[in-house]
């Protein structure tokens, strides 16, 4: 009987040891999250993916908008140097779907503004758009427009000296593993001009090729670790060791 119990105990120990995750293990588009002290997987932990953005100066153009990003109302500003038929059209940069916001004969020269509620007027989806200002159907100016939900508001990291923008969040499985949803991480090199409600311009922001990866507990209330990782490394398979 003692021999049987001893054998069962040995089997239990072997199974427990087998739960540890090998940091050298790699699978394409797979992320492992491991406690570095115990080498055990962190199961059911929340992983938050954020884009990082580079900031550069931007010179004001005659065709502009505010605010940017927006999730509701947006104001367009433009100048009319000659009378004619003017229009504003926005085109999705991912699927090329187009939406007409204005088509109007303008007979007086000067500066104009138009406000639109993107929720009510055209009900567009979230994403990156190019807004075109046209005369007689031909584009004479353009600016990138970002339409996101309120939860995707830009944030600033004092430690990184960078703006960041949420991509998505996911929970690890029992092996501390998640499969990266590559179709959600597809906005690299997209850029836009950040403009406040009052029209103040902060500069041009461009999404770079790094991901800000944050590891939280099972309740998403306590951040355990955070790291900037090149997206290419994540695609090749990555093990995040949490101190």
trRosetta pair geometry for C-beta under 8 A, 3 or more apart (Angstrom, degrees):
i j d omega theta_ij theta_ji phi_ij phi_ji
1 4 5.7 -53 -154 31 34 112
1 5 6.5 31 152 -15 66 105
2 5 5.8 -55 -149 39 34 110
2 6 6.2 36 153 -21 67 107
3 6 5.6 -54 -146 37 31 113
3 7 6.4 34 153 -22 64 105
4 7 5.7 -55 -151 34 30 112
4 8 6.5 29 152 -17 64 105
5 8 5.7 -54 -149 36 33 111
5 9 6.4 36 152 -22 65 105
6 9 5.6 -52 -149 34 32 114
6 10 6.5 34 152 -20 64 103
7 10 5.7 -53 -151 33 32 112
7 11 6.6 34 151 -20 64 104
8 11 5.6 -53 -150 34 34 113
8 12 6.5 37 151 -21 65 104
9 12 5.7 -53 -151 33 33 113
9 13 6.5 33 152 -19 65 104
10 13 5.7 -54 -151 34 32 111
10 14 6.4 33 152 -19 65 106
11 14 5.7 -56 -151 36 32 112
11 15 6.4 33 152 -20 66 105
12 15 5.8 -54 -149 34 31 111
12 16 6.4 31 154 -19 65 106
13 16 5.7 -55 -149 36 31 112
13 17 6.3 31 153 -19 65 106
14 17 5.7 -54 -148 36 31 111
14 18 6.4 35 152 -25 63 107
15 18 5.6 -56 -152 32 32 115
15 19 7.2 43 149 -33 61 94
16 19 5.9 -44 -164 11 37 115
17 20 6.4 -35 -176 3 48 111
19 40 6.5 17 117 -135 104 88
19 41 7.0 -111 163 16 85 102
19 175 8.0 -146 -160 -118 72 71
20 38 7.8 -139 -112 137 101 74
20 39 4.6 25 -155 124 118 102
20 40 5.8 -74 -107 -90 69 53
20 41 7.7 166 -144 -21 30 76
21 25 6.8 -107 -179 32 80 132
21 32 5.3 176 180 177 147 138
21 34 4.7 -132 65 -95 127 123
21 39 6.7 -158 49 172 65 72
21 40 7.3 95 6 -159 90 19
21 41 4.9 94 -32 -67 126 90
21 175 6.9 118 -85 177 113 83
21 176 6.0 -83 -42 58 151 131
21 239 6.9 171 135 -135 121 124
22 25 4.3 98 80 -28 98 105
23 32 7.8 -158 -118 88 48 131
23 34 6.4 -118 -85 45 85 158
23 39 7.8 -91 -35 -135 98 93
23 239 4.5 -170 -146 98 65 156
23 241 6.3 1 -114 -67 129 113
24 239 7.7 -46 -34 4 15 144
25 32 6.8 56 79 -14 108 156
25 237 7.6 -103 129 163 56 129
25 239 6.8 89 58 -60 76 128
26 30 7.7 145 -174 63 45 104
26 236 6.5 -20 -171 142 130 77
26 237 3.2 120 -166 99 79 141
26 238 7.6 39 -123 -52 88 28
26 239 7.8 -99 -83 -25 67 94
27 30 3.7 17 80 28 105 139
27 237 4.8 134 49 -110 32 125
28 235 6.6 -3 -161 165 77 64
28 236 6.6 -45 -112 -141 65 27
28 237 5.8 -63 -71 -47 25 96
29 179 6.1 38 128 -165 96 75
29 180 4.5 -124 -169 49 78 101
29 182 5.9 -62 -126 -46 131 114
29 234 7.6 43 -121 138 44 77
29 235 5.7 -5 -76 -144 69 56
29 237 7.4 -28 16 -72 25 64
30 177 6.3 -11 -174 -163 104 103
30 178 7.4 167 -154 85 59 41
30 179 5.7 -34 -101 -105 73 62
30 180 7.0 -137 -77 -3 21 87
30 237 5.4 8 56 -120 85 84
30 238 7.9 -179 92 33 52 58
31 47 6.8 129 102 -153 144 167
31 177 7.1 151 83 -152 51 53
31 178 5.2 -9 59 59 99 88
31 179 8.0 171 20 -97 76 15
31 180 6.0 87 -17 -54 106 98
31 213 8.0 -163 -146 -143 150 144
31 234 6.4 -16 -77 -151 108 91
31 237 7.9 -173 -78 -152 41 45
31 238 5.4 -10 -116 68 76 91
31 239 7.7 153 -164 -94 54 30
31 240 6.4 20 -176 -10 102 109
32 41 6.8 -84 -168 -117 94 100
32 175 7.5 -60 -126 134 97 89
32 176 5.5 60 -165 110 72 100
32 177 5.4 -23 -100 -96 70 75
32 238 7.4 -160 32 102 71 48
32 239 4.4 -17 68 -114 108 78
32 240 6.9 -175 90 24 52 69
33 41 6.8 85 79 -160 64 71
33 42 4.6 -63 118 49 106 109
33 45 5.8 -107 103 63 153 135
33 47 6.7 -154 -53 -77 141 118
33 172 5.3 -105 34 -75 121 151
33 176 4.6 -132 64 -178 71 101
33 177 7.8 -165 17 -72 74 29
33 178 7.8 31 -11 2 107 99
33 215 5.9 148 -143 -122 133 128
33 239 7.8 174 -80 -161 21 58
33 240 4.9 -16 -109 66 68 107
33 242 6.4 36 -177 -27 89 116
34 39 6.3 -4 176 -151 120 42
34 40 6.9 158 -156 80 75 25
34 41 5.8 -52 -102 -100 69 48
34 42 6.7 -168 -102 -7 15 87
34 176 5.9 106 -75 132 57 160
34 239 5.9 4 5 -177 122 104
34 240 7.0 158 24 79 70 53
34 241 5.5 -29 74 -107 97 61
34 242 6.8 -178 84 15 40 83
35 38 4.7 17 99 42 122 95
35 39 6.9 -72 80 -14 74 12
35 40 5.1 0 41 58 114 77
35 41 7.7 100 4 167 83 1
35 42 5.8 118 -44 -61 85 95
35 241 8.0 39 159 -159 10 63
35 242 5.6 -43 -106 66 47 102
36 39 7.3 22 -153 -73 26 55
36 241 4.1 68 -78 176 106 103
36 242 6.1 -160 -10 69 89 41
36 243 5.7 -20 36 -102 133 37
37 243 7.7 67 -38 -176 94 41
40 176 7.8 145 142 -37 55 141
41 172 7.2 -160 169 153 104 139
41 174 7.4 81 97 143 136 43
41 175 5.1 -120 -127 177 177 38
41 176 2.7 -148 -169 -7 97 121
41 177 7.1 -36 -148 -29 138 74
42 45 4.4 10 136 -17 110 141
42 172 6.2 86 95 52 75 157
42 176 4.8 85 44 -118 51 111
42 215 7.2 61 89 -173 158 127
42 224 7.8 -151 -142 60 161 166
42 242 6.2 30 -35 16 147 145
43 172 5.9 -135 -139 104 33 106
43 173 6.8 -44 -139 125 84 33
43 174 4.8 9 -127 -134 131 39
43 175 7.2 69 -93 3 93 15
43 176 5.8 -82 -68 -64 52 65
44 171 5.6 -3 -151 178 48 117
44 172 6.3 -82 -27 69 14 78
44 173 7.8 25 -62 -146 56 16
44 174 7.6 18 -35 -85 85 50
44 218 4.7 25 121 -118 105 108
45 171 6.8 159 75 -151 28 69
45 172 5.0 16 46 19 79 117
45 176 7.2 19 23 -130 114 77
45 215 6.0 12 151 -169 133 89
45 216 6.3 165 -177 78 83 52
45 217 6.4 -72 -128 -143 84 22
45 218 6.2 -74 -94 -73 47 60
45 224 7.5 -45 -153 14 134 138
46 169 5.7 4 -173 179 101 118
46 170 7.4 152 -151 81 57 30
46 171 5.6 -39 -92 -94 56 73
46 215 7.6 143 83 -162 57 42
46 216 4.0 -15 66 63 104 112
46 217 7.3 12 21 72 95 29
46 218 7.2 135 -19 -127 85 23
46 220 4.6 36 1 -87 164 86
47 169 6.5 165 83 -156 48 67
47 170 5.3 -18 58 64 99 80
47 171 7.3 162 12 -100 80 22
47 172 6.5 87 -24 -47 113 87
47 178 5.9 -129 30 10 145 155
47 213 6.8 -19 -168 -165 96 92
47 214 7.3 149 -159 78 47 52
47 215 6.1 -16 -105 -105 70 63
47 216 7.6 -160 -72 23 26 81
48 166 7.1 -58 -174 -132 103 94
48 169 4.6 -22 -101 -102 69 99
48 213 7.4 149 77 -157 56 43
48 214 4.3 -13 57 60 106 104
48 216 6.6 55 -15 -13 107 115
49 166 7.6 96 86 -164 59 58
49 167 4.1 -51 107 60 103 121
49 168 5.7 12 48 54 112 61
49 169 7.0 -171 16 -84 72 44
49 170 7.8 27 -12 6 107 98
49 184 7.9 109 76 111 145 116
49 185 6.7 -74 157 -87 149 115
49 211 5.7 -36 -154 -166 88 121
49 212 7.7 126 -166 72 40 58
49 213 6.4 -12 -105 -104 60 69
50 164 4.3 39 154 170 129 118
50 165 6.3 149 -165 69 83 32
50 166 5.5 -48 -106 -100 82 42
50 167 6.1 -170 -101 -1 23 88
50 211 6.9 132 65 -168 48 66
50 212 4.1 -26 68 63 106 106
50 213 7.8 -162 27 -69 77 29
50 214 7.1 38 -3 -5 113 109
51 164 6.3 165 81 -157 51 66
51 165 4.6 -13 55 59 105 92
51 166 7.9 -28 16 44 80 5
51 167 5.8 112 -32 -57 82 101
51 187 6.6 -47 -88 77 151 114
51 188 8.0 -167 -131 -86 114 60
51 207 4.8 -35 -178 -139 134 110
51 208 7.9 145 -178 45 84 57
51 211 7.1 -49 -99 -115 39 62
51 212 7.5 -1 82 16 8 94
52 160 7.2 -101 -130 154 122 146
52 162 5.1 4 -160 153 99 146
52 163 7.6 133 -160 82 51 51
52 164 5.4 -31 -99 -101 56 87
52 207 7.4 116 75 -151 42 61
52 208 5.5 -35 90 48 92 104
52 210 5.0 -12 35 80 131 100
52 211 7.3 -169 -6 -111 96 15
52 212 5.5 113 -59 -33 99 102
52 228 6.7 25 -45 -131 152 113
53 154 7.7 -46 25 -135 147 113
53 162 6.5 151 57 -180 56 92
53 163 4.4 -29 57 76 114 100
53 164 6.8 -178 7 -90 87 33
53 165 6.5 56 -31 -8 120 108
53 205 4.3 18 166 -176 134 105
53 206 6.3 148 -158 68 79 31
53 207 5.5 -44 -98 -90 80 49
53 208 6.8 161 -117 -2 25 83
54 162 7.5 -40 -87 -132 44 102
54 205 7.0 152 73 -153 41 55
54 206 5.0 -21 56 60 94 91
54 208 5.3 81 -24 -49 105 114
55 162 7.8 -175 -11 -134 100 57
55 163 6.6 98 -56 1 109 112
55 202 7.6 -66 -145 137 123 95
55 203 4.9 65 -172 103 94 140
55 204 7.2 141 -156 76 50 48
55 205 5.7 -21 -96 -97 67 73
56 203 6.0 174 80 177 30 113
56 204 5.1 -26 67 64 85 99
56 206 7.4 11 9 0 109 110
57 203 5.7 -70 -106 -126 28 101
57 204 7.2 12 94 16 19 95
58 193 5.2 -178 147 -120 171 109
58 201 6.0 -116 79 167 110 130
58 203 5.3 144 3 -149 99 43
58 204 4.1 122 -65 -35 120 94
60 64 6.5 -27 -160 -70 85 143
60 201 6.1 -161 -80 -14 90 153
61 64 5.9 152 69 -63 78 88
61 141 6.4 162 158 -164 130 126
61 143 6.6 -172 56 -74 137 116
62 77 7.9 -130 166 121 47 90
62 78 6.5 65 138 -147 85 52
62 79 4.5 -63 -175 14 123 115
62 141 6.6 -107 68 -103 92 167
63 76 7.6 -13 -165 -172 78 95
63 77 7.2 166 -149 89 33 64
63 78 4.9 17 -109 -107 76 91
63 79 7.7 -107 -62 19 64 74
63 131 7.8 -161 152 109 116 106
63 133 4.3 -132 -122 -9 147 149
63 140 8.0 140 -37 94 142 82
63 141 3.8 144 10 116 141 137
63 142 7.2 14 95 -46 141 10
63 143 6.0 -164 113 -17 95 113
64 76 7.5 160 88 -157 41 52
64 77 4.7 -7 62 57 86 108
64 78 7.8 178 25 -70 55 57
64 143 6.3 84 -117 -45 43 168
64 193 8.0 -72 -140 87 93 146
64 195 7.0 149 177 -107 107 161
64 199 7.2 78 123 -146 134 96
65 68 5.8 89 93 -52 99 119
65 70 7.9 -84 143 -22 116 136
65 74 5.6 10 -178 174 116 108
65 75 6.4 159 -156 84 62 51
65 76 5.0 -25 -99 -101 90 60
65 77 6.9 -170 -79 15 36 77
65 131 6.4 66 -32 45 144 166
65 143 6.2 -178 8 88 104 137
65 145 6.3 -2 66 -100 158 103
65 195 6.7 142 89 62 60 152
66 74 7.2 162 81 -157 30 68
66 75 5.2 -16 60 59 81 101
66 77 7.5 29 2 -14 99 113
66 195 4.7 -108 -105 133 79 120
66 196 6.8 3 -153 87 112 37
66 197 6.2 110 157 -153 108 21
66 198 7.1 -94 173 73 151 13
66 199 4.6 -87 -58 -86 158 59
67 70 5.2 140 75 -83 77 88
67 74 7.2 -108 42 -116 49 75
67 195 5.7 -170 -150 98 51 77
67 196 5.7 -33 -119 -177 105 22
67 197 4.8 -36 -59 -76 115 52
68 74 7.7 64 -71 -134 76 114
68 144 7.9 117 -171 100 137 70
68 145 6.3 -107 -122 -131 112 58
68 146 6.0 102 -170 34 80 89
68 192 6.0 -140 159 161 115 118
68 193 6.0 47 94 83 141 71
68 194 6.3 -156 97 -133 83 30
68 195 4.3 47 34 35 98 97
69 146 3.8 -62 -105 96 91 111
69 147 6.9 171 -164 -85 89 18
69 148 5.1 3 173 19 143 108
69 152 7.6 -77 128 107 161 100
69 153 7.6 -167 71 -123 125 49
69 154 6.8 144 18 -27 118 103
69 192 7.0 72 -68 109 76 155
69 194 7.5 -29 -10 -119 68 75
70 73 7.1 -109 -168 79 129 36
70 74 4.6 154 70 -80 178 104
70 118 6.9 116 112 7 118 137
70 145 7.4 -33 27 -170 108 94
70 146 7.2 136 21 83 61 64
70 147 6.0 -28 74 -109 78 66
70 148 7.9 135 73 33 30 66
71 118 7.9 -122 178 62 23 123
71 147 6.6 120 -103 -166 47 64
71 148 5.7 -60 -81 83 100 52
71 149 5.7 86 -133 -137 134 21
71 150 5.3 -147 73 -59 167 61
71 152 7.8 140 -78 52 127 96
72 117 6.3 -28 172 -145 71 79
72 118 6.7 -177 -168 40 17 89
72 119 5.9 -21 -130 -13 65 116
73 115 5.9 6 -173 -178 107 106
73 116 7.0 164 -148 86 61 36
73 117 5.2 -35 -91 -96 73 67
73 118 7.5 179 -97 2 20 78
74 115 7.0 171 87 -150 36 63
74 116 5.8 -17 59 61 83 83
74 118 6.1 39 3 -33 114 111
74 145 7.3 42 -157 -148 162 125
75 113 5.7 2 -178 -175 103 112
75 114 7.2 162 -154 82 58 36
75 115 4.7 -27 -97 -96 75 83
75 199 7.9 -64 82 -74 127 95
76 88 5.9 -8 -158 -116 175 161
76 101 7.5 122 -18 113 147 146
76 102 7.7 -126 57 -6 151 140
76 113 6.5 164 83 -154 51 58
76 114 5.0 -8 54 58 102 86
76 115 7.6 -174 17 -81 68 34
76 116 7.4 24 -9 3 106 105
76 131 7.2 -154 -110 169 119 146
76 133 7.9 158 -179 -87 127 107
77 111 7.2 -3 -171 -176 90 101
77 112 7.5 165 -152 88 47 49
77 113 5.1 -18 -99 -100 67 88
77 199 7.4 47 -24 -120 148 125
78 86 7.6 166 115 179 147 143
78 88 7.8 -157 -27 -77 149 114
78 111 7.5 171 93 -153 34 61
78 112 5.7 -18 67 63 79 92
78 113 7.7 148 20 -89 64 42
78 133 5.4 164 -117 -132 139 144
78 141 7.5 167 -129 63 105 139
79 110 7.3 -119 -147 135 70 25
79 111 5.2 -35 -101 -100 75 69
79 112 7.5 155 -100 18 25 76
80 83 7.3 48 162 -93 118 39
80 84 8.0 -173 -159 39 103 81
80 86 6.6 -89 -106 -50 106 152
80 106 5.1 -107 -122 119 156 141
80 108 7.3 83 85 94 141 51
80 109 5.5 -151 101 -135 91 46
80 110 6.1 8 50 50 98 47
80 111 7.7 -174 15 -85 75 21
80 112 6.2 44 -18 -8 109 118
81 109 6.6 25 -150 -139 20 106
82 109 7.0 -1 -88 -95 23 104
82 135 7.8 63 69 -154 96 151
83 105 7.9 28 178 180 89 79
83 106 6.4 -149 -141 100 62 64
83 107 4.9 28 -137 -133 124 44
83 108 7.4 54 -95 -25 98 17
83 109 7.1 -81 -55 -58 72 75
84 105 7.3 -110 147 -141 23 66
84 106 6.9 -2 60 55 46 81
84 135 5.2 51 102 -164 139 102
84 136 5.8 -60 175 -44 126 93
85 103 7.3 4 -180 -173 96 75
85 104 7.4 170 -152 90 58 29
85 105 5.4 -35 -96 -93 68 67
85 106 7.9 141 -111 15 19 72
85 135 6.9 123 75 -163 58 54
85 136 5.4 94 58 -84 101 54
85 137 7.6 13 99 -27 119 71
86 102 7.1 -8 115 122 84 114
86 103 7.8 -176 94 -143 44 36
86 104 5.8 -22 65 67 83 78
86 105 7.8 130 17 -112 73 19
86 106 5.3 -3 12 5 123 120
86 133 7.3 -13 -167 -175 101 82
86 134 6.8 152 -157 84 53 57
86 135 5.6 -24 -99 -100 72 67
87 100 6.6 -41 -173 -149 118 99
87 101 8.0 134 -180 60 72 66
87 102 5.6 177 -147 96 50 70
87 103 4.4 6 -105 -101 106 68
87 104 7.3 146 -84 17 58 62
87 133 7.9 164 86 -157 46 41
87 134 4.6 -15 62 62 90 108
87 137 7.3 30 26 -88 132 43
88 100 7.6 121 84 -163 55 55
88 101 4.5 -41 92 66 105 109
88 102 4.3 46 25 36 97 105
88 114 7.2 -164 5 64 149 140
88 131 6.5 -5 -171 -174 98 98
88 132 7.1 161 -153 81 48 54
88 133 5.9 -16 -102 -103 77 62
88 134 7.4 180 -81 18 28 83
89 98 5.8 3 177 -172 114 105
89 99 6.8 160 -159 80 67 43
89 100 5.3 -31 -104 -103 86 60
89 101 6.8 -178 -93 14 31 81
89 131 7.5 162 85 -154 38 52
89 132 4.9 -12 62 57 87 104
89 134 6.5 19 8 -7 106 126
90 98 7.2 163 86 -152 42 57
90 99 5.2 -13 60 59 89 96
90 101 6.5 52 -7 -25 99 118
90 124 7.2 -36 95 -87 132 159
90 129 4.5 24 178 165 107 136
90 130 6.9 166 -152 81 61 39
90 131 4.8 -25 -97 -98 87 70
90 132 7.4 176 -87 14 34 72
90 145 5.9 -48 -133 44 125 143
91 96 6.2 -12 -178 -152 105 50
91 97 7.2 167 -153 83 58 37
91 98 4.8 -18 -101 -100 82 82
91 99 7.8 -178 -78 20 39 66
91 129 6.2 148 70 -160 35 82
91 130 5.2 -16 58 57 93 90
91 132 6.8 31 -4 -12 108 113
92 95 5.1 2 102 51 132 76
92 96 6.2 -75 71 -18 83 8
92 97 4.5 27 17 47 125 82
92 98 7.6 -125 10 -66 76 40
92 124 7.6 179 -71 -163 105 114
92 125 7.5 25 -104 58 137 99
92 127 5.9 39 -145 94 99 136
92 128 7.5 100 -158 82 59 54
92 129 5.6 -47 -95 -101 43 82
93 96 8.0 31 -139 -72 14 51
93 127 7.1 -156 41 148 86 108
93 128 4.4 -31 30 102 130 101
93 129 6.3 -159 -19 -102 86 24
93 130 6.1 99 -72 -22 94 92
93 144 7.8 6 -51 -133 138 101
93 190 6.9 132 99 -121 156 113
94 127 5.9 -80 3 -172 125 146
94 128 7.0 107 -30 53 91 89
94 186 7.6 79 -119 112 119 124
99 122 4.4 77 -167 -171 137 153
99 124 5.9 -93 -22 -79 160 115
100 103 6.1 -2 177 -36 126 110
101 114 7.5 138 139 116 112 134
101 116 5.4 -66 -154 -69 119 163
101 121 7.0 57 -128 132 80 143
101 122 7.0 -75 -88 -31 77 137
102 114 5.8 48 -74 122 144 173
106 112 7.2 -87 -130 -44 147 156
116 121 5.1 -60 -170 13 100 159
116 122 7.8 16 168 0 130 104
117 120 4.3 25 101 31 121 106
117 121 5.5 135 69 -16 67 96
118 121 6.4 -53 -110 44 26 99
118 122 6.3 -40 -152 50 61 93
118 123 7.7 147 156 -72 60 17
118 124 5.6 -51 -179 30 106 106
118 147 6.0 -124 139 -127 162 134
119 123 6.5 32 -173 -100 37 60
120 123 7.3 12 -133 -59 7 78
124 129 7.3 -3 170 -63 154 145
124 147 5.9 53 97 92 120 168
125 147 7.7 125 105 96 34 123
126 147 5.7 -143 -129 109 47 81
126 148 5.3 63 -151 -119 109 45
126 149 5.9 -44 -90 -26 139 81
126 152 7.4 103 -160 18 138 156
127 146 7.8 -116 128 -146 27 60
127 147 6.4 4 48 60 47 89
127 148 8.0 123 -34 -79 19 67
128 144 6.5 -19 -168 -168 96 109
128 145 7.6 142 -164 80 49 50
128 146 5.8 -23 -106 -105 65 74
128 187 6.6 137 -20 -137 130 112
128 190 5.0 -113 -78 -161 165 138
128 192 7.0 -144 -131 -55 99 119
129 144 7.1 145 82 -162 47 59
129 145 4.4 -25 73 68 101 98
129 146 7.4 179 26 -82 76 27
129 147 6.4 29 -1 -1 120 108
130 142 5.5 6 177 -177 102 124
130 143 7.6 161 -156 83 62 26
130 144 5.8 -43 -101 -102 63 60
130 145 7.1 151 -113 17 11 84
131 142 6.3 160 83 -155 52 67
131 143 5.4 -15 58 63 103 75
131 144 7.4 144 13 -129 81 9
131 145 4.7 72 -31 -26 110 123
132 139 4.5 -69 -162 -114 116 113
132 141 7.6 148 -158 84 51 47
132 142 4.9 -22 -103 -100 61 98
133 139 7.0 94 66 -151 45 68
133 140 6.0 -63 100 61 89 83
133 141 4.4 -2 51 63 117 93
133 142 6.8 -159 15 -76 75 45
134 137 5.8 -9 165 -153 131 11
134 138 5.9 152 -155 70 91 26
134 139 5.2 -52 -92 -87 84 46
134 140 6.6 132 -125 4 31 81
135 138 6.2 -30 67 61 65 82
135 140 5.3 23 7 -20 104 134
139 142 6.0 8 -175 -53 126 107
143 193 6.6 -51 -167 21 110 123
144 190 7.7 159 -164 -179 149 84
144 191 6.3 135 28 96 164 63
144 192 4.3 -123 105 -106 119 77
144 193 6.9 135 57 5 91 76
145 192 7.2 105 -105 -133 6 123
146 192 4.7 -59 -30 -64 115 174
148 152 3.8 -103 168 82 129 130
148 153 7.5 176 99 -67 127 37
148 165 7.9 -115 -102 -162 167 118
149 152 5.2 90 58 6 72 104
150 153 6.3 -4 -178 -41 51 102
151 166 7.0 -47 134 50 84 152
152 165 6.3 38 -178 -169 87 90
152 166 5.3 -124 -121 53 69 102
154 163 5.2 -13 -172 -168 112 119
154 164 7.6 141 -158 69 65 33
154 165 5.8 -38 -106 -85 66 90
154 194 6.9 -26 -2 -120 169 130
154 205 7.8 -97 -120 -108 143 177
155 163 6.9 145 78 -157 40 65
155 164 5.5 -27 69 63 92 82
155 165 7.5 164 23 -81 76 41
156 162 7.5 -179 -149 97 61 31
156 163 5.4 -40 -96 -99 69 65
156 164 7.7 148 -103 16 22 74
157 160 3.9 30 100 34 130 104
157 161 7.1 -57 91 -5 80 19
157 162 5.5 2 48 58 107 74
157 163 7.7 170 11 -103 77 15
157 164 5.9 42 -21 -6 111 118
157 212 7.5 -178 -41 -122 153 155
158 161 7.2 21 -167 -72 29 54
160 164 7.6 54 70 -41 147 117
160 212 7.4 -68 -58 -102 168 127
160 228 7.0 124 -120 -57 129 133
163 194 7.9 -171 -86 -62 171 153
163 205 6.0 -41 58 -131 144 135
164 212 5.2 -27 -131 19 144 150
165 207 7.4 -70 40 -100 127 107
166 169 7.7 -36 -164 -37 112 91
167 184 6.0 114 169 139 97 102
167 185 5.8 26 -165 -95 146 80
167 211 7.5 -41 -1 -136 148 105
168 181 6.6 -22 64 55 152 129
168 184 5.1 -8 -8 153 137 151
169 220 7.6 51 170 -115 155 127
170 178 4.9 113 116 -148 132 147
170 181 7.4 155 -63 -7 139 111
171 178 7.4 158 92 -86 26 120
171 218 7.8 56 -140 -136 117 66
172 175 7.6 -122 168 76 101 50
172 176 4.8 -3 171 -149 145 36
172 177 5.9 110 -157 38 89 24
172 178 5.4 -94 -102 -41 60 94
173 176 7.4 -65 65 5 59 14
173 177 5.3 -25 40 59 101 82
173 178 7.1 151 -8 -77 81 57
180 185 6.9 -26 169 5 108 141
180 234 6.0 102 -76 153 160 110
180 235 7.2 -105 69 -95 151 54
181 184 4.4 37 109 13 110 115
181 185 7.1 130 91 -9 65 92
182 185 5.7 -70 -145 47 42 99
182 186 7.3 79 157 -62 64 94
182 235 7.3 65 -103 -112 120 99
183 186 6.4 -18 -165 -30 35 130
185 188 7.9 35 158 -34 76 96
185 211 7.3 -21 -142 -91 133 128
185 231 6.7 176 158 -142 133 131
187 190 4.5 -51 -179 12 85 134
187 207 5.3 48 119 52 92 169
188 207 5.5 -129 -124 112 36 107
188 208 7.2 -8 -146 150 87 18
188 209 5.3 46 -145 -95 132 71
188 231 7.0 -116 -74 25 136 158
189 206 6.6 -11 -150 -175 37 104
189 207 6.5 -53 3 71 17 85
189 209 7.9 15 -45 -61 80 87
190 206 7.3 172 89 -148 35 61
190 207 5.1 23 52 21 79 119
191 204 5.9 22 177 176 117 101
191 205 6.4 173 -150 90 70 45
191 206 4.0 -24 -95 -97 103 80
191 207 7.3 -144 -74 8 53 69
192 204 7.3 -176 98 -149 24 67
192 205 6.0 -14 62 59 70 90
193 201 6.2 -30 172 -144 113 104
193 203 7.3 -140 -145 127 70 21
193 204 5.3 -42 -96 -96 69 68
193 205 7.6 143 -113 14 19 76
194 201 7.3 120 83 -160 59 55
194 202 4.2 -33 91 53 112 116
194 203 6.3 9 40 59 101 56
194 204 7.7 171 6 -107 76 18
194 205 5.4 55 -32 -12 109 120
195 199 6.3 -18 -177 -145 109 34
195 200 6.9 158 -157 77 62 41
195 201 5.5 -26 -103 -100 81 65
195 202 7.3 -156 -81 9 31 82
196 199 6.9 -38 71 32 75 18
196 200 4.5 6 34 53 118 94
196 202 7.1 95 -34 -34 92 103
209 230 6.3 20 122 -151 94 79
209 231 5.4 -109 177 22 73 110
209 232 7.1 21 160 -22 120 93
210 228 5.2 17 169 -178 131 99
210 229 6.7 151 -160 76 81 29
210 230 5.6 -56 -103 -96 74 46
210 231 6.6 -161 -117 -25 19 79
211 228 7.3 161 80 -153 40 54
211 229 5.5 -25 63 66 90 83
211 230 7.7 69 16 170 79 8
211 231 5.2 98 -24 -81 107 81
211 234 6.2 1 31 -21 142 150
212 226 6.9 3 -179 -174 89 102
212 227 7.8 171 -153 88 51 32
212 228 5.6 -28 -99 -98 65 73
213 226 7.0 168 88 -152 51 54
213 227 5.4 -17 62 64 98 79
213 228 7.6 157 17 -100 78 21
213 229 5.4 4 -1 14 125 118
213 234 7.7 160 -65 -89 137 130
213 240 6.6 -127 127 -101 141 144
214 223 5.6 -47 -176 -138 109 116
214 225 7.5 177 -151 94 49 46
214 226 4.6 -7 -107 -106 77 93
215 223 7.0 109 76 -162 50 67
215 224 4.8 -54 104 61 100 102
215 225 4.7 13 43 55 116 85
215 226 7.2 -153 19 -71 71 48
215 240 6.4 171 -60 131 132 141
215 242 5.6 -107 94 -96 161 123
216 219 7.8 -109 149 69 109 48
216 220 5.0 49 131 -123 151 47
216 221 7.3 122 -174 32 116 30
216 222 6.4 134 -158 75 76 46
216 223 5.3 -49 -96 -99 76 54
216 224 6.5 156 -119 2 20 86
217 220 7.2 -128 67 -41 66 19
217 221 6.4 -37 55 51 113 72
217 222 4.5 31 -2 57 122 99
217 224 6.4 114 -56 -42 71 108
219 222 7.3 51 62 10 97 85
223 226 6.3 8 170 -47 127 106
224 242 5.3 15 131 -161 124 130
225 240 7.4 165 94 164 132 111
225 242 4.6 -161 1 -132 142 82
225 243 6.2 134 -93 23 126 82
227 240 6.8 -177 35 -138 137 106
229 233 5.6 -110 175 72 97 123
229 234 5.8 99 122 -52 124 101
229 238 6.6 71 -176 -154 150 164
229 240 8.0 -86 -54 -93 150 102
230 233 4.8 90 72 1 89 103
230 234 7.5 -162 98 -5 50 84
231 234 5.4 -53 -154 35 44 114
231 235 6.3 46 150 -23 72 102
232 235 5.6 -52 -150 33 34 113
232 236 6.6 30 153 -18 65 106
233 236 5.8 -58 -150 36 33 110
233 238 5.6 74 139 -83 88 122
234 238 5.0 -53 -112 -2 50 138
